[in-house]
């Protein structure tokens, strides 16, 4: 699954660790999502979308 999480995070000037803290996941999880090695669970995808004030489909695409 493709995503633009890295761009969104950079726009906020957040490090991977800062984003991970806000999402209550590890920095490694954020890195894996950004690089496409891991697809987030639905609850985590909703949490990410809410944090950025966007819809899930605006962040993630098949």
Biopython code that builds the backbone (N, CA, C, O; Angstrom):
import numpy as np
from Bio.PDB.StructureBuilder import StructureBuilder

atoms = [
    (1, "UNK", "N", (0.850, -1.173, 0.000)),
    (1, "UNK", "CA", (0.000, 0.000, 0.000)),
    (1, "UNK", "C", (0.895, 1.236, 0.000)),
    (1, "UNK", "O", (1.858, 1.321, 0.763)),
    (2, "UNK", "N", (0.571, 2.174, -0.851)),
    (2, "UNK", "CA", (1.327, 3.419, -0.906)),
    (2, "UNK", "C", (0.728, 4.426, 0.068)),
    (2, "UNK", "O", (-0.454, 4.364, 0.405)),
    (3, "UNK", "N", (1.571, 5.355, 0.512)),
    (3, "UNK", "CA", (1.082, 6.396, 1.410)),
    (3, "UNK", "C", (1.961, 7.631, 1.291)),
    (3, "UNK", "O", (3.079, 7.568, 0.781)),
    (4, "UNK", "N", (1.446, 8.739, 1.764)),
    (4, "UNK", "CA", (2.217, 9.987, 1.756)),
    (4, "UNK", "C", (2.499, 10.457, 3.190)),
    (4, "UNK", "O", (2.563, 11.655, 3.467)),
    (5, "UNK", "N", (2.662, 9.496, 4.077)),
    (5, "UNK", "CA", (2.890, 9.811, 5.484)),
    (5, "UNK", "C", (4.185, 10.586, 5.691)),
    (5, "UNK", "O", (4.229, 11.506, 6.508)),
    (6, "UNK", "N", (5.231, 10.232, 4.968)),
    (6, "UNK", "CA", (6.515, 10.914, 5.125)),
    (6, "UNK", "C", (6.383, 12.400, 4.779)),
    (6, "UNK", "O", (6.923, 13.256, 5.480)),
    (7, "UNK", "N", (5.664, 12.701, 3.699)),
    (7, "UNK", "CA", (5.459, 14.092, 3.277)),
    (7, "UNK", "C", (4.633, 14.844, 4.316)),
    (7, "UNK", "O", (4.962, 15.973, 4.681)),
    (8, "UNK", "N", (3.563, 14.217, 4.787)),
    (8, "UNK", "CA", (2.708, 14.854, 5.792)),
    (8, "UNK", "C", (3.487, 15.132, 7.075)),
    (8, "UNK", "O", (3.344, 16.189, 7.689)),
    (9, "UNK", "N", (4.304, 14.175, 7.461)),
    (9, "UNK", "CA", (5.119, 14.333, 8.678)),
    (9, "UNK", "C", (6.121, 15.468, 8.492)),
    (9, "UNK", "O", (6.313, 16.285, 9.393)),
    (10, "UNK", "N", (6.754, 15.520, 7.333)),
    (10, "UNK", "CA", (7.736, 16.572, 7.053)),
    (10, "UNK", "C", (7.082, 17.953, 7.053)),
    (10, "UNK", "O", (7.681, 18.928, 7.508)),
    (11, "UNK", "N", (5.858, 18.033, 6.543)),
    (11, "UNK", "CA", (5.137, 19.313, 6.526)),
    (11, "UNK", "C", (4.930, 19.862, 7.940)),
    (11, "UNK", "O", (4.878, 21.074, 8.145)),
    (12, "UNK", "N", (4.814, 18.960, 8.900)),
    (12, "UNK", "CA", (4.618, 19.365, 10.300)),
    (12, "UNK", "C", (5.947, 19.521, 11.039)),
    (12, "UNK", "O", (5.980, 19.898, 12.210)),
    (13, "UNK", "N", (7.047, 19.224, 10.331)),
    (13, "UNK", "CA", (8.380, 19.253, 10.945)),
    (13, "UNK", "C", (8.496, 18.312, 12.135)),
    (13, "UNK", "O", (9.142, 18.631, 13.133)),
    (14, "UNK", "N", (7.864, 17.150, 12.018)),
    (14, "UNK", "CA", (7.937, 16.132, 13.065)),
    (14, "UNK", "C", (8.957, 15.082, 12.666)),
    (14, "UNK", "O", (9.049, 14.713, 11.496)),
    (15, "UNK", "N", (9.713, 14.606, 13.623)),
    (15, "UNK", "CA", (10.594, 13.460, 13.386)),
    (15, "UNK", "C", (9.736, 12.194, 13.425)),
    (15, "UNK", "O", (8.579, 12.220, 13.845)),
    (16, "UNK", "N", (10.324, 11.102, 12.983)),
    (16, "UNK", "CA", (9.597, 9.830, 13.086)),
    (16, "UNK", "C", (9.285, 9.523, 14.547)),
    (16, "UNK", "O", (8.215, 9.002, 14.861)),
    (17, "UNK", "N", (10.213, 9.845, 15.432)),
    (17, "UNK", "CA", (10.003, 9.580, 16.861)),
    (17, "UNK", "C", (8.856, 10.425, 17.416)),
    (17, "UNK", "O", (8.068, 9.943, 18.230)),
    (18, "UNK", "N", (8.761, 11.679, 16.982)),
    (18, "UNK", "CA", (7.673, 12.542, 17.456)),
    (18, "UNK", "C", (6.325, 12.026, 16.968)),
    (18, "UNK", "O", (5.356, 11.994, 17.726)),
    (19, "UNK", "N", (6.265, 11.625, 15.702)),
    (19, "UNK", "CA", (5.015, 11.071, 15.175)),
    (19, "UNK", "C", (4.665, 9.775, 15.892)),
    (19, "UNK", "O", (3.506, 9.546, 16.240)),
    (20, "UNK", "N", (5.651, 8.942, 16.109)),
    (20, "UNK", "CA", (5.428, 7.680, 16.810)),
    (20, "UNK", "C", (4.855, 7.931, 18.207)),
    (20, "UNK", "O", (3.950, 7.226, 18.652)),
    (21, "UNK", "N", (5.386, 8.932, 18.882)),
    (21, "UNK", "CA", (4.908, 9.273, 20.219)),
    (21, "UNK", "C", (3.445, 9.711, 20.177)),
    (21, "UNK", "O", (2.651, 9.318, 21.032)),
    (22, "UNK", "N", (3.094, 10.518, 19.189)),
    (22, "UNK", "CA", (1.715, 10.993, 19.058)),
    (22, "UNK", "C", (0.752, 9.839, 18.738)),
    (22, "UNK", "O", (-0.414, 9.868, 19.131)),
    (23, "UNK", "N", (1.253, 8.831, 18.025)),
    (23, "UNK", "CA", (0.418, 7.686, 17.643)),
    (23, "UNK", "C", (0.511, 6.531, 18.640)),
    (23, "UNK", "O", (-0.212, 5.541, 18.527)),
    (24, "UNK", "N", (1.399, 6.668, 19.607)),
    (24, "UNK", "CA", (1.643, 5.627, 20.615)),
    (24, "UNK", "C", (2.095, 4.312, 19.974)),
    (24, "UNK", "O", (1.617, 3.231, 20.316)),
    (25, "UNK", "N", (3.036, 4.447, 19.030)),
    (25, "UNK", "CA", (3.676, 3.288, 18.397)),
    (25, "UNK", "C", (5.182, 3.537, 18.429)),
    (25, "UNK", "O", (5.629, 4.601, 18.855)),
    (26, "UNK", "N", (5.953, 2.565, 17.982)),
    (26, "UNK", "CA", (7.410, 2.741, 17.960)),
    (26, "UNK", "C", (7.844, 3.531, 16.731)),
    (26, "UNK", "O", (7.115, 3.620, 15.743)),
    (27, "UNK", "N", (9.032, 4.099, 16.806)),
    (27, "UNK", "CA", (9.588, 4.807, 15.663)),
    (27, "UNK", "C", (9.782, 3.835, 14.497)),
    (27, "UNK", "O", (9.633, 4.211, 13.334)),
    (28, "UNK", "N", (10.112, 2.597, 14.818)),
    (28, "UNK", "CA", (10.302, 1.582, 13.784)),
    (28, "UNK", "C", (9.003, 1.315, 13.028)),
    (28, "UNK", "O", (9.024, 1.048, 11.827)),
    (29, "UNK", "N", (7.878, 1.386, 13.730)),
    (29, "UNK", "CA", (6.578, 1.202, 13.078)),
    (29, "UNK", "C", (6.318, 2.329, 12.092)),
    (29, "UNK", "O", (5.871, 2.083, 10.972)),
    (30, "UNK", "N", (6.594, 3.558, 12.497)),
    (30, "UNK", "CA", (6.411, 4.706, 11.602)),
    (30, "UNK", "C", (7.302, 4.544, 10.374)),
    (30, "UNK", "O", (6.859, 4.764, 9.246)),
    (31, "UNK", "N", (8.554, 4.159, 10.594)),
    (31, "UNK", "CA", (9.481, 3.956, 9.486)),
    (31, "UNK", "C", (8.964, 2.872, 8.534)),
    (31, "UNK", "O", (9.001, 3.050, 7.316)),
    (32, "UNK", "N", (8.492, 1.772, 9.074)),
    (32, "UNK", "CA", (7.999, 0.668, 8.248)),
    (32, "UNK", "C", (6.762, 1.080, 7.444)),
    (32, "UNK", "O", (6.615, 0.674, 6.291)),
    (33, "UNK", "N", (5.881, 1.874, 8.031)),
    (33, "UNK", "CA", (4.705, 2.367, 7.305)),
    (33, "UNK", "C", (5.146, 3.296, 6.178)),
    (33, "UNK", "O", (4.676, 3.170, 5.047)),
    (34, "UNK", "N", (6.043, 4.223, 6.484)),
    (34, "UNK", "CA", (6.509, 5.191, 5.484)),
    (34, "UNK", "C", (7.186, 4.517, 4.298)),
    (34, "UNK", "O", (7.033, 4.965, 3.162)),
    (35, "UNK", "N", (7.928, 3.449, 4.549)),
    (35, "UNK", "CA", (8.651, 2.761, 3.475)),
    (35, "UNK", "C", (7.827, 1.679, 2.796)),
    (35, "UNK", "O", (8.305, 1.016, 1.875)),
    (36, "UNK", "N", (6.581, 1.495, 3.249)),
    (36, "UNK", "CA", (5.703, 0.518, 2.623)),
    (36, "UNK", "C", (5.962, -0.916, 3.028)),
    (36, "UNK", "O", (5.441, -1.838, 2.401)),
    (37, "UNK", "N", (6.759, -1.122, 4.066)),
    (37, "UNK", "CA", (7.056, -2.480, 4.540)),
    (37, "UNK", "C", (5.989, -3.008, 5.480)),
    (37, "UNK", "O", (5.946, -4.203, 5.771)),
    (38, "UNK", "N", (5.123, -2.112, 5.958)),
    (38, "UNK", "CA", (4.079, -2.497, 6.912)),
    (38, "UNK", "C", (2.830, -1.670, 6.628)),
    (38, "UNK", "O", (2.897, -0.449, 6.489)),
    (39, "UNK", "N", (1.702, -2.347, 6.545)),
    (39, "UNK", "CA", (0.419, -1.665, 6.403)),
    (39, "UNK", "C", (-0.205, -1.547, 7.790)),
    (39, "UNK", "O", (-0.327, -2.545, 8.501)),
    (40, "UNK", "N", (-0.598, -0.347, 8.176)),
    (40, "UNK", "CA", (-1.147, -0.172, 9.523)),
    (40, "UNK", "C", (-2.488, -0.869, 9.684)),
    (40, "UNK", "O", (-3.213, -1.084, 8.713)),
    (41, "UNK", "N", (-2.804, -1.214, 10.912)),
    (41, "UNK", "CA", (-4.129, -1.762, 11.217)),
    (41, "UNK", "C", (-5.159, -0.667, 10.959)),
    (41, "UNK", "O", (-4.810, 0.510, 10.874)),
    (42, "UNK", "N", (-6.397, -1.046, 10.839)),
    (42, "UNK", "CA", (-7.448, -0.063, 10.599)),
    (42, "UNK", "C", (-7.543, 0.958, 11.733)),
    (42, "UNK", "O", (-7.657, 2.153, 11.458)),
    (43, "UNK", "N", (-7.500, 0.528, 13.003)),
    (43, "UNK", "CA", (-7.529, 1.530, 14.079)),
    (43, "UNK", "C", (-6.353, 2.512, 13.994)),
    (43, "UNK", "O", (-6.524, 3.705, 14.245)),
    (44, "UNK", "N", (-5.169, 2.017, 13.644)),
    (44, "UNK", "CA", (-4.010, 2.902, 13.530)),
    (44, "UNK", "C", (-4.169, 3.833, 12.328)),
    (44, "UNK", "O", (-3.803, 5.006, 12.406)),
    (45, "UNK", "N", (-4.699, 3.335, 11.237)),
    (45, "UNK", "CA", (-4.940, 4.178, 10.055)),
    (45, "UNK", "C", (-5.914, 5.306, 10.398)),
    (45, "UNK", "O", (-5.717, 6.446, 9.979)),
    (46, "UNK", "N", (-6.964, 4.989, 11.159)),
    (46, "UNK", "CA", (-7.922, 6.026, 11.589)),
    (46, "UNK", "C", (-7.228, 7.055, 12.486)),
    (46, "UNK", "O", (-7.479, 8.255, 12.376)),
    (47, "UNK", "N", (-6.355, 6.574, 13.372)),
    (47, "UNK", "CA", (-5.641, 7.462, 14.285)),
    (47, "UNK", "C", (-4.733, 8.421, 13.495)),
    (47, "UNK", "O", (-4.657, 9.611, 13.798)),
    (48, "UNK", "N", (-4.049, 7.879, 12.479)),
    (48, "UNK", "CA", (-3.177, 8.698, 11.633)),
    (48, "UNK", "C", (-4.007, 9.745, 10.894)),
    (48, "UNK", "O", (-3.646, 10.922, 10.863)),
    (49, "UNK", "N", (-5.112, 9.314, 10.304)),
    (49, "UNK", "CA", (-5.974, 10.241, 9.560)),
    (49, "UNK", "C", (-6.501, 11.353, 10.463)),
    (49, "UNK", "O", (-6.523, 12.520, 10.072)),
    (50, "UNK", "N", (-6.918, 10.991, 11.655)),
    (50, "UNK", "CA", (-7.441, 11.993, 12.593)),
    (50, "UNK", "C", (-6.362, 12.985, 12.994)),
    (50, "UNK", "O", (-6.620, 14.186, 13.076)),
    (51, "UNK", "N", (-5.159, 12.492, 13.242)),
    (51, "UNK", "CA", (-4.052, 13.348, 13.643)),
    (51, "UNK", "C", (-3.762, 14.413, 12.580)),
    (51, "UNK", "O", (-3.458, 15.559, 12.910)),
    (52, "UNK", "N", (-3.858, 14.029, 11.310)),
    (52, "UNK", "CA", (-3.575, 14.966, 10.220)),
    (52, "UNK", "C", (-4.827, 15.672, 9.696)),
    (52, "UNK", "O", (-4.741, 16.501, 8.790)),
    (53, "UNK", "N", (-5.988, 15.345, 10.265)),
    (53, "UNK", "CA", (-7.225, 15.984, 9.835)),
    (53, "UNK", "C", (-7.606, 15.633, 8.422)),
    (53, "UNK", "O", (-8.115, 16.471, 7.678)),
    (54, "UNK", "N", (-7.359, 14.382, 8.047)),
    (54, "UNK", "CA", (-7.625, 13.934, 6.679)),
    (54, "UNK", "C", (-8.408, 12.622, 6.704)),
    (54, "UNK", "O", (-8.594, 12.000, 7.750)),
    (55, "UNK", "N", (-8.858, 12.226, 5.515)),
    (55, "UNK", "CA", (-9.503, 10.911, 5.396)),
    (55, "UNK", "C", (-8.431, 9.860, 5.154)),
    (55, "UNK", "O", (-7.376, 10.163, 4.597)),
    (56, "UNK", "N", (-8.693, 8.640, 5.566)),
    (56, "UNK", "CA", (-7.736, 7.545, 5.381)),
    (56, "UNK", "C", (-7.331, 7.433, 3.907)),
    (56, "UNK", "O", (-6.151, 7.274, 3.593)),
    (57, "UNK", "N", (-8.310, 7.515, 3.015)),
    (57, "UNK", "CA", (-8.018, 7.340, 1.593)),
    (57, "UNK", "C", (-7.214, 8.487, 0.999)),
    (57, "UNK", "O", (-6.682, 8.366, -0.104)),
    (58, "UNK", "N", (-7.119, 9.602, 1.724)),
    (58, "UNK", "CA", (-6.277, 10.706, 1.272)),
    (58, "UNK", "C", (-4.810, 10.498, 1.670)),
    (58, "UNK", "O", (-3.916, 11.170, 1.157)),
    (59, "UNK", "N", (-4.583, 9.567, 2.581)),
    (59, "UNK", "CA", (-3.224, 9.270, 3.032)),
    (59, "UNK", "C", (-2.711, 7.971, 2.446)),
    (59, "UNK", "O", (-1.550, 7.874, 2.048)),
    (60, "UNK", "N", (-3.584, 6.971, 2.393)),
    (60, "UNK", "CA", (-3.188, 5.632, 1.913)),
    (60, "UNK", "C", (-3.913, 5.309, 0.611)),
    (60, "UNK", "O", (-5.081, 5.653, 0.433)),
    (61, "UNK", "N", (-3.195, 4.637, -0.302)),
    (61, "UNK", "CA", (-3.821, 4.191, -1.552)),
    (61, "UNK", "C", (-3.285, 2.803, -1.901)),
    (61, "UNK", "O", (-2.140, 2.475, -1.590)),
    (62, "UNK", "N", (-4.124, 1.993, -2.552)),
    (62, "UNK", "CA", (-3.686, 0.629, -2.891)),
    (62, "UNK", "C", (-2.567, 0.611, -3.922)),
    (62, "UNK", "O", (-2.098, -0.461, -4.304)),
]
sb = StructureBuilder()
sb.init_structure("model")
sb.init_model(0)
sb.init_chain("A")
sb.init_seg("    ")
for serial, (resi, resn, name, xyz) in enumerate(atoms, 1):
    if name == "N":
        sb.init_residue(resn, " ", resi, " ")
    sb.init_atom(name, np.array(xyz, "f"), 0.0, 1.0, " ", f" {name:<3s}", serial, name[0])
structure = sb.get_structure()
